[in-house]
Amino acid sequence: MSSQSAIHNPQSAILVVGTIAIDHVKTPQAEAENLLGGSASYAALAASYSGCPVHLVGIIGHDFPPQHLEMLQRHGVTVDGIERSEGASFSWSGEYHENMNDRTTHQVSVNILQDWQVNIPDALRASPIVVLANMAPENQMQAIEQCEAALSSNSQSEILPPFFIADTMDIWIHIANERLHDVLKRVDLFVINEGEAREFAGTSNLILAGQRLLEKGPRNVVIKLGEFGAMLFSSPSEGPWTLSETTFFRCAAFPLTEVADPTGAGDSFLGALAGHLAATGKPSFDFADLRGAIVQGAVVASFTCEAFSTRRIEGLTPPEIGERLENFKRLTHW
């Protein structure tokens, strides 16, 4: 967890941009409606446990339950960057099947996201860590360009470029492939799940997929493996990519005996990863920092799976996370 110096370090602020939604989820055991959903919501909440400032930018409609924003604010997430619309909120309805890996999407109502244009408040554009949660690549590029424009207009030369972290999903690979490639050329860390990685890279071999994704532009790539953990790929300082202790890391997932709802686990992984990096208080990150971030993400994501929506991670405490981290270390020690 973060030190007091990291908490107050202005270099440790996290900007999360992406979707904020209303979810309706059904599993073999239970069903719940009007849940907090959206990739940015989960990521911001997970990042808040770093102890660093977290700023959330997105859009909600007239029907968005106010208690969700109140919960985020209680966790220290600032919501001033959330745009309010007269339209209906983005919503998703889905059902998980017996093995909890397969799910059926019943309805996706894009609503206000259809014509949404990202508008990051000026005061947030210089955030040192920018999380581009799952959203249209065009929206991700809007966020990148606004943050980079703020950097170029800032007279303080000591301010470093943001560390951009971007997530995506299969729909953008299909309908916005060219723009997604533009995003990859501009980010420091690209996060994608295994099925999408295979499709995007054009290979069933995940090691080769990671290598090919690096060649598309990002300096680092994380392939999420769900219940089997994650893999980190980093570009070497020179020469072609080879499998080594400084270019590759394989992290397991924390073992759970029961999964209540895996919705948002990947987004929680994303936010906790960013939170760990911010909590280092460093202006830049080395491979060891990224390894630690992957582990932090895996642990926080495991809590997300233990209850519907954000309910489990809403009530987390730093000691709980620390205890699970230590347990995870014992379980995976070689």
NORKA-V510384 format. One record per residue. RES is the residue in one small letter. SS is DSSP state (h for helix, s for strand, l for the rest). Layout:
# NORKA-V510384
RES/SS  RES/SS
This chain:
# NORKA-V510384
m/l  s/l  s/l  q/h  s/h  a/h  i/h  h/h  n/l  p/h  q/h  s/h  a/l  i/s  l/s  v/s  v/s  g/l  t/l  i/l  a/s  i/s  d/s  h/s  v/s  k/s  t/l  p/l  q/l  a/l  e/s  a/s  e/s  n/s  l/s  l/s  g/s  g/l  s/h  a/h  s/h  y/h  a/h  a/h  l/h  a/h  a/h  s/h  y/h  s/h  g/l  c/l  p/l  v/s  h/s  l/s  v/s  g/s  i/s  i/s  g/l  h/l  d/l  f/l  p/l  p/h  q/h  h/h  l/h  e/h  m/h  l/h  q/h  r/h  h/l  g/l  v/s  t/s  v/s  d/s  g/s  i/s  e/s  r/s  s/l  e/l  g/l  a/l  s/l  f/l  s/s  w/s  s/s  g/s  e/s  y/s  h/l  e/l  n/l  m/l  n/l  d/l  r/s  t/s  t/s  h/s  q/s  v/s  s/s  v/l  n/h  i/h  l/h  q/l  d/l  w/l  q/l  v/l  n/l  i/l  p/l  d/h  a/h  l/h  r/l  a/l  s/l  p/l  i/s  v/s  v/s  l/s  a/l  n/l  m/l  a/l  p/h  e/h  n/h  q/h  m/h  q/h  a/h  i/h  e/h  q/h  c/h  e/h  a/h  a/h  l/h  s/h  s/h  n/l  s/l  q/l  s/l  e/l  i/l  l/l  p/l  p/l  f/s  f/s  i/s  a/s  d/s  t/l  m/l  d/h  i/h  w/h  i/h  h/h  i/h  a/l  n/h  e/h  r/h  l/h  h/h  d/h  v/h  l/h  k/l  r/l  v/l  d/l  l/s  f/s  v/s  i/s  n/s  e/h  g/h  e/h  a/h  r/h  e/h  f/h  a/h  g/l  t/l  s/l  n/l  l/h  i/h  l/h  a/h  g/h  q/h  r/h  l/h  l/h  e/h  k/l  g/l  p/l  r/l  n/s  v/s  v/s  i/s  k/s  l/l  g/h  e/h  f/h  g/l  a/s  m/s  l/s  f/s  s/s  s/l  p/l  s/l  e/l  g/l  p/l  w/l  t/l  l/l  s/l  e/l  t/l  t/l  f/s  f/s  r/s  c/s  a/l  a/l  f/l  p/l  l/l  t/l  e/l  v/l  a/l  d/l  p/l  t/l  g/l  a/h  g/h  d/h  s/h  f/h  l/h  g/h  a/h  l/h  a/h  g/h  h/h  l/h  a/h  a/h  t/l  g/l  k/l  p/l  s/l  f/l  d/l  f/h  a/h  d/h  l/h  r/h  g/h  a/h  i/h  v/h  q/h  g/h  a/h  v/h  v/h  a/h  s/h  f/h  t/h  c/l  e/l  a/l  f/l  s/l  t/l  r/h  r/h  i/h  e/h  g/l  l/l  t/l  p/h  p/h  e/h  i/h  g/h  e/h  r/h  l/h  e/h  n/h  f/h  k/h  r/h  l/h  t/h  h/l  w/l
